[in-house]
């Protein structure tokens, strides 16, 4: 079996896959939500680093643009601040 991750030993990866298969659906959804929140936190940290003067609202709008793209973010939140 070819591994999905180059830095994970195949035996460990098999164990991870088996644990995921046995995991109840609600727990898988919970893990997916936690990963999504972690990604949003990292994205916001990157935006704060690149735009230290931005207000929380401006950061939220920048994140929306990053996640949704310019066109959809503009439709949902209006034009970006200048």
N, C-alpha and C positions, 0 to 999 in steps of 0.2 A: 504494500500500500504506500503510495506517495503521500508524504505529509503535507499539510496545509501551511505549516509554518516552518521555516528553515531553522529556527532557533529552539524548537521544541522536539524533544526525543520522541520517536514514533510510539513507544510504549506509553508515554505520558499523554500524548495526543489521543491515543485509543481510549485511555481512561477518561479523559475530558469528554470525548464524544459519547461514551457510554453514560457518564453522569448526566449529560445534557438530555440524552434519550429518556432516562428514567425520571427526570425532573418534571414536576407538574407544570401544566401550561401557565398557571398564574405566576409561578416563580420565574419562568422564562420571560414573561411580559414585564415582571418587576425588574429583572436584570436589564432588559432592553431599555426600560425607562431610565434606570440609573446610568446606563451608558450614554443615552441621549442627553441627560442633564450634565454629565461630565463633559461631553462635547460642547455644549452651550457655554459652560463655565470656562472652558479653555478658549473658545472663540471670543467670549467677552474679555478675557484677560488679554488676548492678542489685540483686540480693538482698543482697550484702555492703554496698552503700551504704545500703539501707533497714534492714538488721539488722546493724549493725557489731559487736554483742556476740555474734552467733551463732557457734557452733562449726562446724567443717567438716561434721560429721554433721548438724547442724541445717540448714545451708545445703543439703546434699544432699537432705534431706527437703522443704525448701521448694521446691527445684527440681522434685522429683518431683510435688509438688502443682501447681506451675505447669504442668508438661508433661502430667500425667495427669488432673488434676482431683482434687477432694477425695475422691470416692468410691473411685476406682481406687487412688489413692495410699494411702488407708487400708487397702484390701484387701491391697495388696502390702507396705507398710511398717508397718502398724499405725496406731493413732491418732496424730495429730500431737502433738508435745510442747506442753505448756501453758506 
